[in-house]
Amino acid sequence: MGILEVKGVGKRFGGLQALGDVNLSVGENSVHAIIGPNGAGKSTLLNCLIGKLIPDTGSVMFDGQSVLGRKPHEICQMGISRVFQTPEVFGDLTVFENMLIPCFAKRDGAFRLHAFETIAQEKDVVEKAQVMLEDVNMQDKLHMTAASLSRGDKRRLEMAMCLVQDPKLLLLDEPTAGMARADTNNTIDLLKEIKDKRDITIAIIEHDMHVVFSLAERITVLAQGTPLVEDTPDNIKGHPKVREAYLGESHG
């Protein structure tokens, strides 16, 4: 049994079947990539994993509990954090103030300004936020507004905002989208450091095969909402079903 278990998940939007009988098991403390061509159902599956969508059929279990029907802060409290394709930070707030938001959200769920100001005075929270920013090499940008950061630094901040919640599972939705190669390589290095330092499971949706093969221990390939193959990166490379899905090459 993996820490994340997807069984028989199907999802339709009108006449379109986005997912069909998807089964997926993500092992604890592993890095598992989900790949596939455009329209394969990757984003739909991810939204089912975080409770944003409720599948028509099947179940999604995390650490022995169903995620279906839970609110975002409840998903967070279970130990799941998500990094979005476009970095989601609060541009008008400083880097440090951004770090306090997830500390507050995990505790109370609903944002209230007076409570946010209170948590900013709590020594243990402040120290934890500062340590996490050091872990992602953002300590020198503590008082900068998030809007003034580069895309790569916004991604680092968003990672820190997720990790300060001590998640068991980190879901990454194309974390290097729109990045230059240097920032992409920095993000790969950062994720490797995170994995080395923490007991954490990472599930990543990504188009960039350089990122996938640099990080993943297992890969699931989706096509037209259905898993084609799951295997190690070495066995995925050149797999005939994968070549057919991506390149349209038929191998009988």
Backbone hydrogen bonds, N-H to C=O, Kabsch-Sander energy under -0.5 kcal/mol:
donor,donor_aa,acceptor,acceptor_aa,energy
3,I,26,V,-1.4
4,L,26,V,-1.5
5,E,61,M,-2.8
6,V,24,L,-3.3
7,K,5,E,-0.5
7,K,59,S,-2.4
9,V,22,V,-2.2
10,G,57,T,-1.6
11,K,19,L,-1.8
13,F,16,L,-2.9
16,L,13,F,-2.0
17,Q,15,G,-0.5
18,A,11,K,-1.9
18,A,16,L,-0.9
19,L,11,K,-2.0
20,G,225,G,-2.8
22,V,9,V,-2.7
24,L,6,V,-2.4
26,V,4,L,-2.6
27,G,25,S,-0.6
30,S,27,G,-1.3
32,H,30,S,-0.5
32,H,202,I,-2.9
33,A,218,R,-2.6
34,I,204,I,-2.9
35,I,33,A,-0.5
35,I,220,T,-2.6
40,A,37,P,-1.7
45,L,41,G,-2.4
46,L,42,K,-2.5
47,N,43,S,-2.4
48,C,44,T,-1.5
49,L,45,L,-1.9
50,I,46,L,-1.4
51,G,48,C,-0.8
52,K,47,N,-1.5
53,L,47,N,-2.0
56,D,10,G,-2.0
57,T,10,G,-1.6
59,S,7,K,-2.1
61,M,5,E,-2.8
62,F,65,Q,-3.7
63,D,3,I,-3.2
65,Q,62,F,-2.0
67,V,60,V,-2.1
68,L,60,V,-0.5
70,R,67,V,-1.6
74,E,71,K,-0.7
75,I,71,K,-2.2
76,C,72,P,-2.1
77,Q,73,H,-2.1
78,M,74,E,-1.4
79,G,75,I,-0.8
79,G,76,C,-1.1
80,I,75,I,-1.6
81,S,169,L,-2.5
83,V,171,L,-3.4
84,F,82,R,-0.5
89,V,87,P,-0.8
91,G,89,V,-1.0
93,L,90,F,-1.4
95,V,144,M,-2.1
96,F,142,L,-2.2
98,N,94,T,-2.4
99,M,95,V,-1.4
100,L,96,F,-0.9
100,L,97,E,-0.6
101,I,97,E,-0.9
101,I,98,N,-0.6
103,C,99,M,-0.8
104,F,100,L,-2.2
105,A,101,I,-2.9
106,K,102,P,-2.2
107,R,103,C,-0.9
108,D,104,F,-2.7
109,G,104,F,-0.5
109,G,105,A,-1.7
110,A,108,D,-1.9
116,F,112,R,-2.2
117,E,113,L,-2.4
118,T,114,H,-1.3
119,I,115,A,-2.4
120,A,116,F,-1.4
121,Q,118,T,-1.7
122,E,119,I,-1.3
123,K,121,Q,-0.6
126,V,122,E,-2.4
127,E,123,K,-2.6
128,K,124,D,-2.0
129,A,125,V,-2.4
130,Q,126,V,-2.2
131,V,127,E,-2.5
132,M,128,K,-2.2
133,L,129,A,-1.9
134,E,130,Q,-1.7
135,D,131,V,-2.0
136,V,132,M,-1.1
137,N,134,E,-1.6
138,M,133,L,-3.4
139,Q,133,L,-0.6
141,K,138,M,-2.0
142,L,139,Q,-0.8
144,M,141,K,-1.5
146,A,90,F,-0.6
146,A,93,L,-2.6
147,A,91,G,-1.9
148,S,145,T,-1.2
149,L,146,A,-1.5
154,K,150,S,-2.5
155,R,151,R,-2.1
156,R,152,G,-1.8
157,L,153,D,-2.6
158,E,154,K,-2.6
159,M,155,R,-2.4
160,A,156,R,-2.4
161,M,157,L,-2.5
162,C,158,E,-1.8
163,L,159,M,-2.8
164,V,160,A,-2.1
165,Q,162,C,-1.4
166,D,163,L,-2.1
168,K,79,G,-2.2
169,L,79,G,-2.5
170,L,201,T,-2.9
171,L,81,S,-3.2
171,L,169,L,-0.6
172,L,170,L,-0.5
172,L,203,A,-2.8
173,D,83,V,-2.7
173,D,171,L,-0.5
174,E,172,L,-0.9
174,E,205,I,-3.2
177,A,174,E,-1.8
179,M,176,T,-2.0
184,T,180,A,-2.5
185,N,181,R,-2.7
186,N,182,A,-2.0
187,T,183,D,-2.3
188,I,184,T,-2.3
189,D,185,N,-2.3
190,L,186,N,-2.4
191,L,187,T,-2.5
192,K,188,I,-2.1
193,E,189,D,-2.2
194,I,190,L,-2.5
195,K,191,L,-2.4
196,D,192,K,-2.2
197,K,193,E,-2.0
198,R,194,I,-1.6
200,I,198,R,-1.3
201,T,168,K,-2.7
202,I,30,S,-2.8
203,A,170,L,-2.3
204,I,32,H,-2.4
205,I,172,L,-3.1
206,E,34,I,-0.9
206,E,204,I,-0.5
209,M,207,H,-0.8
211,V,208,D,-0.6
212,V,208,D,-2.1
213,F,209,M,-2.9
214,S,210,H,-1.0
215,L,211,V,-1.3
215,L,212,V,-0.7
216,A,212,V,-2.9
217,E,31,V,-3.2
218,R,31,V,-1.5
219,I,231,D,-2.7
220,T,33,A,-2.9
221,V,229,V,-2.8
222,L,35,I,-3.1
222,L,220,T,-0.5
223,A,226,T,-2.1
225,G,40,A,-2.0
226,T,223,A,-1.5
228,L,221,V,-3.6
229,V,221,V,-0.9
231,D,219,I,-2.1
236,I,232,T,-1.9
237,K,233,P,-1.9
239,H,236,I,-2.4
243,R,239,H,-2.6
244,E,240,P,-2.0
245,A,241,K,-2.0
246,Y,242,V,-2.5
247,L,243,R,-2.9
248,G,244,E,-1.6
249,E,243,R,-1.0
250,S,248,G,-0.6
